Amino acid sequence: MLGAAPIAHLDVSVSQMRSAKGLLRVCLTADPDNFPACIDDADAVTRSVPAGTHALRFEGLPTGNYAVAVIHDENGNAKLDTFAGIPREGFGFSRNPVIRFSAPRFAAARFAVTGDANQQQIRMRYIL
């Protein structure tokens, strides 16, 4: 097809899980306004996989800038549990940016998908 966006894939690996209980909830987005939640992003790719899964592949991606957010939903209630605003479950982001008092901005987690050898290694973090 003439003018079609090049298609690529992305391999995401997740490390430093504290347990294999529950699910990993993964969001891949190119929309800075909907990162990290991906709630209002019709083009976001979301997946829920068993927490024992340490690698995922996203296929058929147009080239461009993306960011990934991962939540370790240990109790399977489809949300990141918090206590006084502090996450009780694990989380991680593409490029493993420094976490201060809130989730990072899209720019801190952004990476370019340019061809067929795209990889992101996400290190899970636990506060409580």
All heavy atoms as an XYZ file, in Angstrom:
965
protein
N       0.829     -1.191      0.000
C       0.000      0.000      0.000
C       0.866      1.244      0.000
O       1.760      1.372      0.827
C      -0.855      0.046      1.256
C      -2.010     -0.843      1.270
S      -2.851     -0.515      2.833
C      -4.478     -0.729      2.301
N       0.568      2.130     -0.855
C       1.295      3.383     -0.921
C       0.811      4.308      0.186
O      -0.383      4.468      0.404
C       1.034      4.034     -2.278
C       2.206      4.767     -2.880
C       3.405      3.864     -2.994
C       1.833      5.304     -4.230
N       1.737      4.875      0.943
C       1.366      5.818      1.985
C       0.979      5.180      3.312
O       0.688      5.885      4.252
N       0.946      3.867      3.392
C       0.597      3.213      4.655
C       1.752      3.347      5.638
O       2.917      3.351      5.251
C       0.271      1.745      4.422
N       1.437      3.454      6.921
C       2.471      3.554      7.944
C       3.211      2.226      8.049
O       2.583      1.164      8.007
C       1.833      3.900      9.280
N       4.526      2.265      8.175
C       5.269      1.015      8.360
C       4.787      0.296      9.618
O       4.409      0.928     10.598
C       6.710      1.486      8.514
C       6.742      2.835      7.893
C       5.380      3.421      8.109
N       4.800     -1.004      9.567
C       4.325     -1.834     10.673
C       5.517     -2.437     11.409
O       6.472     -2.882     10.789
C       3.393     -2.952     10.155
C       2.207     -2.348      9.409
C       2.941     -3.856     11.273
C       1.297     -1.498     10.252
N       5.435     -2.452     12.737
C       6.519     -2.967     13.563
C       5.947     -3.783     14.714
O       4.733     -3.838     14.907
C       7.345     -1.804     14.100
N       6.845     -4.406     15.473
C       6.411     -5.067     16.701
C       7.274     -4.590     17.860
O       8.338     -4.017     17.664
C       6.431     -6.597     16.567
C       7.802     -7.197     16.553
N       8.441     -7.536     15.383
C       8.642     -7.514     17.556
C       9.622     -8.041     15.672
N       9.775     -8.036     16.985
N       6.777     -4.824     19.063
C       7.455     -4.414     20.280
C       7.449     -5.586     21.246
O       6.396     -6.159     21.525
C       6.732     -3.220     20.907
C       7.164     -2.822     22.319
C       8.593     -2.281     22.314
C       6.198     -1.795     22.900
N       8.623     -5.932     21.752
C       8.752     -6.949     22.795
C       8.953     -6.245     24.127
O       9.832     -5.394     24.258
C       9.930     -7.878     22.514
C       9.683     -8.760     21.302
O       8.547     -9.249     21.154
O      10.616     -8.959     20.504
N       8.121     -6.601     25.110
C       8.199     -6.014     26.446
C       8.502     -7.127     27.433
O       7.811     -8.143     27.456
C       6.871     -5.322     26.832
C       6.911     -4.821     28.269
C       6.553     -4.188     25.870
N       9.545     -6.937     28.229
C       9.843     -7.893     29.299
C       9.644     -7.196     30.637
O       9.879     -5.995     30.770
C      11.266     -8.442     29.169
O      12.203     -7.414     29.321
N       9.182     -7.972     31.613
C       8.878     -7.445     32.941
C       9.713     -8.221     33.952
O       9.706     -9.455     33.943
C       7.373     -7.580     33.259
C       7.055     -7.038     34.636
C       6.538     -6.882     32.200
N      10.416     -7.498     34.812
C      11.262     -8.158     35.810
C      10.965     -7.626     37.209
O      10.269     -6.632     37.373
C      12.743     -7.942     35.469
O      13.076     -6.575     35.578
N      11.527     -8.299     38.195
C      11.445     -7.959     39.609
C      10.022     -7.974     40.148
O       9.623     -7.114     40.939
C      12.146     -6.624     39.882
C      13.622     -6.700     39.555
C      14.383     -5.457     39.915
O      13.853     -4.525     40.515
N      15.659     -5.431     39.560
N       9.257     -8.989     39.731
C       7.919     -9.211     40.282
C       8.067     -9.797     41.686
O       8.906    -10.658     41.899
C       7.155    -10.202     39.405
C       6.999     -9.776     37.973
S       5.691     -8.604     37.771
C       4.309     -9.588     38.264
N       7.242     -9.356     42.629
C       7.368     -9.908     43.975
C       6.587    -11.204     44.153
O       6.824    -11.932     45.104
C       7.006     -8.882     45.021
C       5.557     -8.720     45.339
C       5.364     -7.820     46.554
N       4.050     -7.210     46.529
C       3.743     -6.120     47.184
N       4.648     -5.501     47.897
N       2.525     -5.634     47.117
N       5.656    -11.479     43.226
C       4.922    -12.740     43.285
C       4.306    -13.018     41.915
O       4.287    -12.150     41.050
C       3.817    -12.687     44.355
O       2.709    -11.937     43.891
N       3.789    -14.230     41.767
C       3.098    -14.591     40.524
C       1.587    -14.569     40.726
O       0.838    -15.085     39.909
C       3.563    -15.965     40.053
N       1.126    -13.953     41.829
C      -0.306    -13.851     42.100
C      -0.937    -12.769     41.242
O      -0.329    -11.744     40.969
C      -0.559    -13.520     43.579
C      -0.143    -14.592     44.537
C      -0.608    -14.334     45.955
C      -0.295    -12.956     46.443
N      -0.549    -12.748     47.869
N      -2.166    -13.004     40.825
C      -2.942    -11.991     40.136
C      -2.589    -11.817     38.675
O      -2.197    -12.769     37.994
N      -2.725    -10.577     38.209
C      -2.558    -10.252     36.790
C      -1.604     -9.092     36.596
O      -1.434     -8.256     37.484
C      -3.909     -9.846     36.190
C      -5.021    -10.869     36.207
C      -6.346    -10.207     35.836
C      -4.710    -11.993     35.249
N      -1.017     -9.055     35.420
C      -0.328     -7.859     34.953
C      -1.289     -7.140     34.030
O      -1.826     -7.743     33.107
C       0.939     -8.208     34.169
C       2.123     -8.719     34.939
C       3.271     -8.992     33.971
C       2.563     -7.740     36.004
N      -1.516     -5.879     34.281
C      -2.355     -5.064     33.411
C      -1.415     -4.111     32.686
O      -0.736     -3.306     33.312
C      -3.405     -4.329     34.217
C      -4.277     -5.327     34.984
C      -5.600     -4.761     35.365
N      -6.349     -5.710     36.158
C      -7.191     -6.595     35.649
N      -7.391     -6.658     34.353
N      -7.850     -7.415     36.441
N      -1.387     -4.256     31.363
C      -0.417     -3.542     30.539
C      -1.140     -2.595     29.593
O      -2.132     -2.972     28.977
C       0.439     -4.540     29.722
C       1.508     -3.816     28.929
C       1.060     -5.598     30.637
N      -0.628     -1.381     29.489
C      -1.193     -0.380     28.587
C      -0.080      0.169     27.709
O       0.934      0.644     28.214
C      -1.816      0.746     29.398
S      -2.194      2.175     28.390
N      -0.279      0.111     26.416
C       0.633      0.702     25.430
C      -0.121      1.817     24.730
O      -1.189      1.583     24.157
C       1.065     -0.363     24.416
C       1.853      0.137     23.201
C       3.236      0.615     23.612
C       1.953     -0.962     22.160
N       0.409      3.031     24.795
C      -0.276      4.170     24.196
C       0.698      5.096     23.484
O       1.873      5.170     23.845
C      -1.076      4.974     25.251
O      -1.793      6.019     24.599
C      -0.176      5.572     26.311
N       0.176      5.808     22.513
C       0.930      6.849     21.824
C       0.359      8.229     22.177
O       0.812      9.237     21.656
C       0.874      6.626     20.315
N      -0.626      8.258     23.067
C      -1.328      9.491     23.415
C      -0.847     10.033     24.761
O      -1.185      9.482     25.808
C      -2.827      9.224     23.468
C      -3.652     10.465     23.750
O      -3.070     11.555     23.965
O      -4.884     10.356     23.753
N      -0.080     11.124     24.777
C       0.418     11.671     26.040
C      -0.689     12.047     27.022
O      -0.500     11.963     28.230
C       1.192     12.927     25.607
C       1.520     12.714     24.180
C       0.402     11.880     23.614
N      -1.854     12.443     26.514
C      -2.944     12.856     27.402
C      -3.597     11.696     28.128
O      -4.319     11.908     29.094
C      -4.009     13.620     26.611
C      -3.484     14.940     26.072
O      -2.558     15.512     26.691
O      -3.985     15.393     25.039
N      -3.378     10.468     27.672
C      -4.011      9.310     28.295
C      -3.010      8.368     28.945
O      -3.320      7.206     29.201
C      -4.855      8.553     27.268
C      -6.169      9.263     27.044
O      -6.949      9.414     27.967
N      -6.388      9.729     25.840
N      -1.812      8.848     29.212
C      -0.807      8.048     29.902
C      -0.771      8.456     31.359
O      -0.815      9.645     31.660
C       0.570      8.278     29.263
C       1.667      7.504     29.922
C       1.848      6.175     29.614
C       2.503      8.095     30.851
C       2.853      5.442     30.227
C       3.498      7.377     31.465
C       3.672      6.054     31.151
N      -0.727      7.543     32.284
C      -0.558      6.101     32.132
C      -1.845      5.290     32.154
O      -1.814      4.079     31.974
C       0.301      5.744     33.351
C      -0.147      6.692     34.409
C      -0.483      7.975     33.674
N      -2.988      5.924     32.346
C      -4.226      5.168     32.555
C      -4.818      4.550     31.291
O      -5.428      3.496     31.356
C      -5.275      6.052     33.215
N      -4.695      5.212     30.154
C      -5.239      4.723     28.879
C      -6.758      4.601     28.879
O      -7.323      3.913     28.044
C      -4.631      3.375     28.490
S      -2.871      3.422     28.215
N      -7.424      5.249     29.795
C      -8.871      5.093     29.935
C      -9.637      5.639     28.735
O     -10.551      5.010     28.240
C      -9.353      5.760     31.241
C      -8.785      5.011     32.433
C     -10.867      5.803     31.308
C      -9.007      5.690     33.752
N      -9.284      6.815     28.267
C     -10.021      7.448     27.173
C      -9.304      7.350     25.836
O      -9.583      8.119     24.924
C     -10.260      8.924     27.501
C     -11.154      9.104     28.707
O     -12.076      8.290     28.882
O     -10.914     10.046     29.486
N      -8.385      6.416     25.711
C      -7.589      6.273     24.494
C      -8.100      5.089     23.683
O      -7.799      3.941     23.980
C      -6.116      6.078     24.862
C      -5.203      6.046     23.656
O      -5.703      6.097     22.508
O      -3.985      5.956     23.859
N      -8.870      5.379     22.645
C      -9.444      4.318     21.809
C      -8.371      3.548     21.058
O      -8.585      2.398     20.677
C     -10.448      4.912     20.829
N      -7.200      4.149     20.859
C      -6.131      3.490     20.116
C      -5.133      2.763     21.015
O      -4.194      2.136     20.512
C      -5.380      4.506     19.256
C      -6.277      5.100     18.180
O      -7.120      4.349     17.635
O      -6.147      6.299     17.900
N      -5.294      2.857     22.323
C      -4.379      2.168     23.240
C      -4.542      0.659     23.096
O      -5.625      0.157     22.798
C      -4.655      2.579     24.680
N      -3.445     -0.036     23.330
C      -3.476     -1.495     23.348
C      -3.331     -1.904     24.804
O      -2.336     -1.583     25.454
C      -2.332     -2.106     22.508
C      -2.403     -3.625     22.542
C      -2.376     -1.587     21.079
N      -4.345     -2.580     25.333
C      -4.298     -3.026     26.719
C      -4.376     -4.544     26.766
O      -5.032     -5.167     25.924
C      -5.446     -2.424     27.550
O      -6.690     -2.793     26.958
C      -5.345     -0.912     27.615
N      -3.684     -5.086     27.746
C      -3.704     -6.536     27.946
C      -3.703     -6.835     29.425
O      -3.099     -6.124     30.217
C      -2.461     -7.188     27.337
C      -2.364     -7.028     25.861
C      -1.874     -8.299     25.205
N      -1.763     -8.078     23.779
C      -0.642     -8.174     23.096
N       0.467     -8.519     23.692
N      -0.638     -7.963     21.801
N      -4.388     -7.918     29.770
C      -4.322     -8.484     31.116
C      -3.819     -9.904     30.947
O      -4.445    -10.706     30.246
C      -5.696     -8.489     31.782
O      -6.120     -7.170     32.025
N      -2.681    -10.183     31.582
C      -2.057    -11.502     31.454
C      -1.724    -12.012     32.851
O      -1.576    -11.217     33.788
C      -0.778    -11.440     30.579
C      -1.117    -11.009     29.155
C       0.271    -10.529     31.173
N      -1.595    -13.335     33.023
C      -1.206    -13.863     34.336
C       0.105    -13.225     34.811
O       1.010    -12.963     34.012
C      -1.037    -15.360     34.085
C      -1.881    -15.641     32.884
C      -1.812    -14.399     32.040
N       0.202    -12.988     36.118
C       1.376    -12.309     36.671
C       2.659    -13.108     36.475
O       3.742    -12.543     36.558
C       1.162    -11.997     38.145
N       2.555    -14.389     36.203
C       3.743    -15.190     35.925
C       4.319    -14.939     34.547
O       5.394    -15.428     34.206
N       3.627    -14.159     33.728
C       4.087    -13.826     32.380
C       5.167    -12.764     32.483
O       4.971    -11.726     33.100
C       2.917    -13.286     31.533
O       1.875    -14.242     31.531
C       3.361    -12.983     30.115
N       6.313    -13.028     31.868
C       7.413    -12.068     31.958
C       7.754    -11.428     30.616
O       8.662    -10.608     30.545
C       8.654    -12.738     32.539
C       8.434    -13.193     33.947
N       8.469    -12.326     35.012
C       8.146    -14.407     34.459
C       8.217    -12.996     36.125
N       8.015    -14.254     35.816
N       7.027    -11.810     29.562
C       7.295    -11.234     28.243
C       6.005    -11.145     27.442
O       5.171    -12.041     27.501
C       8.319    -12.069     27.493
N       5.853    -10.047     26.713
C       4.696     -9.834     25.838
C       5.195     -9.289     24.515
O       6.223     -8.617     24.467
C       3.757     -8.775     26.421
C       3.088     -9.043     27.731
C       3.707     -8.197     28.798
C       1.642     -8.684     27.584
N       4.428     -9.534     23.481
C       4.737     -8.959     22.174
C       3.508     -8.228     21.660
O       2.406     -8.755     21.668
C       5.151    -10.029     21.187
C       5.386     -9.440     19.785
C       5.997    -10.420     18.845
N       7.446    -10.348     19.049
C       8.321    -10.898     18.233
N       7.922    -11.588     17.186
N       9.611    -10.782     18.460
N       3.728     -7.000     21.202
C       2.696     -6.210     20.549
C       3.045     -6.189     19.068
O       4.130     -5.741     18.690
C       2.668     -4.786     21.104
C       2.269     -4.719     22.550
C       3.225     -4.744     23.552
C       0.936     -4.636     22.907
C       2.867     -4.682     24.881
C       0.554     -4.566     24.239
C       1.533     -4.598     25.231
N       2.129     -6.659     18.232
C       2.378     -6.757     16.788
C       1.566     -5.718     16.034
O       0.560     -5.206     16.530
C       1.979     -8.150     16.288
C       2.663     -9.265     17.031
C       3.626    -10.045     16.173
O       4.009     -9.553     15.108
O       3.993    -11.140     16.593
N       1.991     -5.415     14.828
C       1.239     -4.548     13.932
C       1.179     -3.100     14.355
O       0.191     -2.414     14.097
N       2.226     -2.602     14.998
C       2.236     -1.218     15.462
C       2.742     -0.277     14.373
O       3.762     -0.557     13.749
C       3.172     -1.075     16.669
C       2.824     -1.862     17.917
C       3.936     -1.705     18.946
C       1.495     -1.426     18.477
N       2.067      0.820     14.171
C       2.634      1.847     13.292
C       3.882      2.425     13.969
O       3.941      2.493     15.193
C       1.547      2.909     13.205
C       0.306      2.261     13.703
C       0.727      1.174     14.635
N       4.857      2.829     13.188
C       6.028      3.453     13.797
C       5.595      4.757     14.456
O       4.614      5.385     14.060
C       7.125      3.715     12.747
O       6.578      4.519     11.698
C       7.652      2.417     12.169
N       6.313      5.148     15.502
C       5.977      6.365     16.223
C       6.459      6.294     17.652
O       7.193      5.382     18.040
N       6.029      7.238     18.466
C       6.398      7.303     19.876
C       5.310      6.675     20.738
O       4.124      6.947     20.541
C       6.626      8.753     20.309
C       7.852      9.330     19.665
O       8.899      8.681     19.600
N       7.755     10.548     19.175
N       5.745      5.873     21.701
C       4.837      5.153     22.589
C       5.356      5.219     24.018
O       6.511      5.563     24.252
C       4.755      3.678     22.189
C       4.101      3.417     20.866
C       4.845      3.396     19.690
C       2.741      3.175     20.776
C       4.253      3.147     18.467
C       2.131      2.926     19.557
C       2.893      2.911     18.412
O       2.296      2.667     17.200
N       4.502      4.812     24.955
C       4.886      4.599     26.346
C       4.082      3.412     26.860
O       2.951      3.175     26.424
C       4.630      5.836     27.191
N       4.678      2.665     27.792
C       4.027      1.488     28.382
C       3.904      1.695     29.884
O       4.851      2.159     30.533
C       4.842      0.201     28.119
C       4.216     -0.999     28.813
C       4.977     -0.059     26.630
N       2.747      1.352     30.432
C       2.523      1.331     31.873
C       2.077     -0.075     32.245
O       1.274     -0.687     31.545
C       1.455      2.347     32.278
N       2.599     -0.589     33.364
C       2.262     -1.930     33.846
C       1.849     -1.825     35.305
O       2.510     -1.146     36.092
C       3.459     -2.902     33.720
C       3.095     -4.285     34.234
C       3.959     -2.975     32.291
N       0.770     -2.500     35.656
C       0.321     -2.622     37.045
C       0.301     -4.101     37.394
O      -0.207     -4.919     36.622
C      -1.095     -2.039     37.237
C      -1.086     -0.539     36.997
C      -1.628     -2.363     38.627
C      -2.480      0.069     36.964
N       0.848     -4.462     38.561
C       0.743     -5.826     39.061
C      -0.489     -5.874     39.967
O      -0.435     -5.537     41.146
C       2.005     -6.229     39.835
C       1.970     -7.631     40.326
N       2.900     -8.122     41.201
C       1.132     -8.658     40.068
C       2.631     -9.390     41.464
N       1.546     -9.721     40.786
N      -1.611     -6.267     39.387
C      -2.896     -6.337     40.081
C      -2.954     -7.669     40.836
O      -3.533     -8.639     40.376
C      -4.027     -6.221     39.057
C      -5.397     -6.199     39.672
O      -5.505     -6.086     40.916
O      -6.372     -6.290     38.910
N      -2.330     -7.693     42.013
C      -2.178     -8.948     42.751
C      -3.501     -9.558     43.192
O      -3.621    -10.776     43.274
C      -1.266     -8.739     43.963
C       0.172     -8.501     43.563
C       1.076     -8.279     44.744
O       1.073     -7.150     45.283
O       1.786     -9.222     45.124
N      -4.500     -8.738     43.494
C      -5.771     -9.292     43.953
C      -6.825     -9.374     42.848
O      -7.962     -9.756     43.101
C      -6.306     -8.507     45.155
C      -6.538     -7.045     44.843
O      -6.434     -6.617     43.694
N      -6.837     -6.269     45.871
N      -6.481     -8.997     41.630
C      -7.380     -9.157     40.492
C      -8.616     -8.283     40.502
O      -9.626     -8.632     39.893
N      -8.563     -7.123     41.149
C      -9.745     -6.261     41.205
C      -9.759     -5.190     40.113
O     -10.546     -4.263     40.162
C      -9.881     -5.624     42.588
C      -8.769     -4.639     42.897
O      -7.776     -4.535     42.172
N      -8.920     -3.933     44.003
N      -8.874     -5.297     39.126
C      -8.835     -4.430     37.942
C      -8.470     -2.976     38.244
O      -8.853     -2.076     37.507
C     -10.155     -4.496     37.170
N      -7.728     -2.741     39.342
C      -7.265     -1.392     39.629
C      -5.991     -1.459     40.465
O      -5.669     -2.498     41.049
C      -8.321     -0.567     40.344
C      -8.658     -1.079     41.733
C      -9.682     -0.200     42.400
C      -9.875     -0.648     43.852
N     -10.666      0.298     44.602
N      -5.281     -0.341     40.514
C      -4.102     -0.223     41.358
C      -4.563      0.170     42.751
O      -5.073      1.275     42.957
C      -3.132      0.825     40.799
C      -1.873      1.090     41.622
C      -0.985     -0.151     41.649
C      -1.116      2.278     41.055
N      -4.422     -0.728     43.708
C      -4.829     -0.437     45.081
C      -3.830      0.507     45.728
O      -2.613      0.370     45.545
C      -4.918     -1.722     45.899
C      -6.032     -2.634     45.415
O      -7.033     -2.115     44.892
O      -5.902     -3.863     45.557
N      -4.361      1.471     46.490
C      -3.511      2.435     47.178
C      -3.935      2.547     48.640
O      -5.055      2.187     49.013
C      -3.600      3.833     46.534
O      -4.949      4.299     46.615
C      -3.144      3.807     45.087
N      -3.036      3.061     49.453
C      -3.321      3.401     50.837
C      -2.794      4.813     51.046
O      -1.595      5.052     50.885
C      -2.651      2.423     51.809
C      -2.859      2.778     53.252
C      -4.083      2.565     53.852
C      -1.839      3.365     53.982
C      -4.284      2.907     55.179
C      -2.028      3.715     55.300
C      -3.262      3.482     55.909
N      -3.675      5.745     51.342
C      -3.314      7.154     51.502
C      -2.576      7.677     50.267
O      -1.628      8.452     50.364
C      -2.478      7.356     52.767
N      -3.001      7.207     49.087
C      -2.405      7.654     47.842
C      -1.119      6.945     47.450
O      -0.556      7.210     46.395
N      -0.655      6.023     48.288
C       0.583      5.281     48.010
C       0.207      3.914     47.448
O      -0.590      3.188     48.047
C       1.417      5.115     49.297
C       1.783      6.499     49.847
C       2.663      4.286     49.026
C       2.377      6.456     51.239
N       0.761      3.531     46.295
C       0.418      2.228     45.696
C       0.768      1.057     46.607
O       1.858      0.993     47.166
C       1.264      2.183     44.417
C       1.598      3.597     44.116
C       1.687      4.287     45.447
N      -0.194      0.146     46.767
C       0.033     -1.090     47.529
C       0.417     -2.237     46.613
O       0.791     -3.306     47.082
C      -1.224     -1.454     48.308
C      -1.617     -0.423     49.339
C      -2.875     -0.845     50.049
N      -2.648     -2.097     50.731
C      -2.591     -2.249     52.044
N      -2.756     -1.214     52.815
N      -2.385     -3.425     52.579
N       0.272     -2.033     45.316
C       0.609     -3.057     44.332
C       1.729     -2.510     43.442
O       2.002     -1.321     43.436
C      -0.624     -3.427     43.506
C      -1.714     -4.058     44.362
C      -2.977     -4.374     43.595
O      -3.563     -3.445     43.004
O      -3.372     -5.553     43.605
N       2.341     -3.403     42.688
C       3.479     -3.017     41.872
C       3.100     -2.248     40.622
O       1.982     -2.344     40.124
N       4.061     -1.502     40.120
C       3.875     -0.735     38.901
C       5.218     -0.598     38.200
O       6.275     -0.759     38.808
C       3.289      0.649     39.204
C       4.126      1.434     40.174
C       5.158      2.245     39.727
C       3.904      1.342     41.542
C       5.944      2.952     40.616
C       4.688      2.047     42.447
C       5.708      2.854     41.978
N       5.174     -0.308     36.914
C       6.385     -0.082     36.147
C       6.058      0.653     34.860
O       4.900      0.663     34.417
N       7.079      1.271     34.275
C       6.891      2.071     33.079
C       8.044      1.838     32.116
O       9.161      1.526     32.541
C       6.826      3.563     33.432
C       5.768      3.881     34.438
C       6.079      3.992     35.784
C       4.452      4.035     34.042
C       5.100      4.269     36.724
C       3.463      4.309     34.969
C       3.784      4.419     36.312
N       7.782      2.031     30.839
C       8.838      1.940     29.850
C       9.937      2.941     30.201
O       9.677      3.985     30.797
C       8.292      2.198     28.441
O       7.466      3.337     28.406
N      11.160      2.586     29.873
C      12.369      3.370     30.145
C      12.678      3.491     31.625
O      13.630      4.178     32.005
C      12.305      4.749     29.484
C      12.286      4.668     27.970
C      12.363      6.002     27.281
N      13.500      6.776     27.755
C      13.502      8.094     27.885
N      12.438      8.801     27.573
N      14.569      8.723     28.313
N      11.875      2.888     32.508
C      12.119      2.863     33.951
C      12.496      4.236     34.519
O      13.533      4.390     35.164
C      13.198      1.821     34.277
C      12.765      0.445     33.880
O      11.733     -0.045     34.341
N      13.512     -0.187     32.989
N      11.632      5.240     34.317
C      11.968      6.584     34.812
C      11.962      6.640     36.338
O      11.352      5.796     37.009
C      10.844      7.452     34.235
C       9.697      6.522     34.089
C      10.313      5.191     33.713
N      12.635      7.627     36.870
C      12.625      7.863     38.312
C      11.210      8.232     38.724
O      10.547      9.036     38.068
C      13.608      9.006     38.669
C      13.489      9.381     40.136
C      15.023      8.602     38.322
N      10.739      7.630     39.810
C       9.396      7.906     40.320
C       9.524      8.808     41.532
O      10.247      8.499     42.470
C       8.666      6.593     40.706
C       8.631      5.617     39.546
C       7.279      6.890     41.249
C       7.886      6.110     38.330
N       8.837      9.904     41.513
C       8.870     10.843     42.637
C       7.575     10.692     43.449
O       7.442      9.774     44.200
C       9.046     12.252     42.123
C      10.311     12.415     41.289
C      11.348     13.241     42.005
N      12.466     13.533     41.109
C      13.657     12.973     41.214
N      13.901     12.103     42.159
N      14.614     13.287     40.365
N       6.631     11.589     43.246
C       5.400     11.571     44.031
C       4.176     11.215     43.218
O       3.063     11.258     43.729
C       5.200     12.927     44.719
C       6.309     13.254     45.673
C       7.283     14.175     45.337
C       6.400     12.608     46.892
C       8.315     14.472     46.208
C       7.428     12.884     47.767
C       8.389     13.819     47.425
N       4.368     10.896     41.949
C       3.245     10.509     41.090
C       3.796      9.732     39.906
O       5.006      9.583     39.747
C       2.485     11.751     40.609
O       3.315     12.541     39.782
N       2.897      9.261     39.085
C       3.311      8.549     37.870
C       4.106      9.505     36.984
O       3.867     10.716     36.989
C       2.084      8.043     37.122
N       5.035      8.970     36.214
C       5.818      9.849     35.336
C       4.973     10.404     34.202
O       3.934      9.855     33.851
C       6.901      8.915     34.791
C       6.275      7.568     34.835
C       5.391      7.571     36.055
N       5.424     11.467     33.614
C       4.790     12.021     32.425
C       5.132     11.141     31.229
O       6.110     10.389     31.247
C       5.261     13.436     32.169
C       4.827     14.404     33.234
C       5.173     15.828     32.802
N       4.620     16.795     33.715
C       3.400     17.305     33.626
N       2.603     16.908     32.660
N       2.968     18.190     34.485
N       4.339     11.251     30.190
C       4.551     10.494     28.957
C       5.983     10.680     28.449
O       6.643      9.717     28.055
C       3.540     10.944     27.904
C       3.640     10.216     26.595
C       2.991      9.010     26.400
C       4.371     10.753     25.549
C       3.068      8.341     25.185
C       4.457     10.095     24.324
C       3.804      8.885     24.151
N       6.485     11.898     28.484
C       7.827     12.182     27.948
C       8.908     11.370     28.652
O       9.900     10.985     28.028
C       8.131     13.672     28.057
N       8.750     11.092     29.940
C       9.756     10.333     30.682
C       9.742      8.850     30.329
O      10.753      8.160     30.471
C       9.538     10.505     32.178
N       8.613      8.340     29.872
C       8.480      6.919     29.529
C       8.475      6.686     28.022
O       8.454      5.548     27.566
C       7.189      6.364     30.141
N       8.521      7.734     27.240
C       8.400      7.661     25.784
C       9.612      6.983     25.142
O      10.750      7.195     25.533
C       8.249      9.064     25.217
C       8.127      9.103     23.700
C       8.038     10.511     23.178
N       9.223     11.262     23.587
C       9.227     12.537     23.926
N       8.109     13.235     23.916
N      10.335     13.137     24.274
N       9.326      6.189     24.132
C      10.361      5.561     23.316
C       9.837      5.487     21.893
O       8.631      5.559     21.667
C      10.730      4.161     23.834
C       9.577      3.209     23.834
C       9.348      2.364     22.758
C       8.694      3.163     24.903
C       8.268      1.496     22.738
C       7.616      2.288     24.906
C       7.403      1.457     23.819
N      10.729      5.354     20.942
C      10.345      5.318     19.532
C      10.301      3.883     19.029
O      11.210      3.099     19.290
C      11.326      6.126     18.694
N       9.230      3.546     18.338
C       9.133      2.283     17.606
C       9.460      2.640     16.161
O       8.733      3.388     15.524
C       7.724      1.661     17.730
C       7.552      0.491     16.790
C       7.463      1.239     19.167
N      10.597      2.115     15.691
C      11.090      2.531     14.382
C      11.171      1.406     13.370
O      11.187      1.652     12.183
C      12.490      3.140     14.511
O      13.355      2.171     15.118
C      12.454      4.396     15.364
N      11.265      0.183     13.814
C      11.405     -0.944     12.894
C      10.932     -2.203     13.576
O      10.039     -2.163     14.400
N      11.597     -3.313     13.278
C      11.121     -4.583     13.801
C      11.888     -5.104     15.007
O      11.630     -6.191     15.469
C      11.153     -5.635     12.685
C       9.790     -6.285     12.502
O       8.827     -5.769     13.076
O       9.711     -7.301     11.811
N      12.841     -4.374     15.539
C      13.634     -4.870     16.669
C      13.463     -3.949     17.874
O      14.423     -3.465     18.438
C      15.097     -4.980     16.278
N      12.234     -3.719     18.280
C      11.944     -2.812     19.385
C      11.752     -3.597     20.667
O      10.986     -4.568     20.695
C      10.680     -2.014     19.077
C      10.839     -1.226     17.798
O      11.528     -0.227     17.776
N      10.234     -1.709     16.719
N      12.425     -3.164     21.736
C      12.334     -3.849     23.014
C      12.254     -2.830     24.141
O      12.872     -1.768     24.059
C      13.557     -4.737     23.249
C      13.718     -5.842     22.259
C      14.965     -6.677     22.570
O      15.810     -6.287     23.356
N      15.050     -7.820     21.940
N      11.519     -3.191     25.176
C      11.480     -2.417     26.415
C      11.575     -3.402     27.571
O      10.863     -4.408     27.596
C      10.190     -1.603     26.536
C      10.166     -0.360     25.712
C      11.195      0.653     26.167
O      11.276      1.002     27.347
N      11.986      1.143     25.220
N      12.450     -3.113     28.513
C      12.589     -3.925     29.719
C      12.072     -3.099     30.882
O      12.645     -2.053     31.194
C      14.046     -4.334     29.922
C      14.564     -5.192     28.786
C      16.046     -5.493     28.927
O      16.762     -4.806     29.626
N      16.477     -6.533     28.244
N      10.987     -3.581     31.488
C      10.330     -2.821     32.558
C      10.610     -3.496     33.894
O      10.378     -4.697     34.064
C       8.819     -2.720     32.302
C       8.596     -1.931     30.996
C       8.113     -2.070     33.478
C       7.167     -1.854     30.553
N      11.106     -2.713     34.825
C      11.404     -3.185     36.182
C      10.231     -2.791     37.093
O       9.918     -1.597     37.226
C      12.711     -2.554     36.652
C      13.191     -3.025     37.998
C      14.528     -2.375     38.376
N      14.426     -0.918     38.487
C      14.936     -0.055     37.622
N      15.598     -0.452     36.559
N      14.792      1.256     37.812
N       9.600     -3.780     37.696
C       8.481     -3.495     38.587
C       8.987     -2.880     39.884
O      10.089     -3.183     40.344
C       7.699     -4.775     38.903
C       7.041     -5.388     37.678
S       5.869     -4.287     36.847
C       4.577     -4.178     38.064
N       8.164     -1.998     40.455
C       8.487     -1.342     41.718
C       7.348     -1.552     42.698
O       6.185     -1.516     42.312
C       8.715      0.139     41.486
C       9.890      0.372     40.580
C      10.165      1.841     40.440
N      11.296      1.976     39.529
C      11.396      2.901     38.618
N      10.441      3.781     38.475
N      12.442      2.973     37.832
N       7.713     -1.713     43.957
C       6.736     -1.898     45.036
C       7.105     -0.949     46.161
O       8.260     -0.900     46.580
C       6.751     -3.347     45.538
C       6.365     -4.332     44.465
C       7.312     -4.832     43.580
C       5.053     -4.747     44.321
C       6.977     -5.735     42.588
C       4.694     -5.646     43.325
C       5.667     -6.132     42.467
O       5.325     -7.012     41.480
N       6.124     -0.207     46.649
C       6.374      0.736     47.731
C       5.917      0.153     49.057
O       6.617      0.224     50.049
C       5.697      2.086     47.435
C       6.341      2.691     46.181
C       5.830      3.038     48.629
C       5.674      3.960     45.697
N       4.723     -0.414     49.090
C       4.185     -1.021     50.318
C       4.133     -2.529     50.176
O       4.012     -3.074     49.147
C       2.781     -0.503     50.626
C       2.683      0.980     50.952
C       1.232      1.372     51.161
C       3.479      1.320     52.192
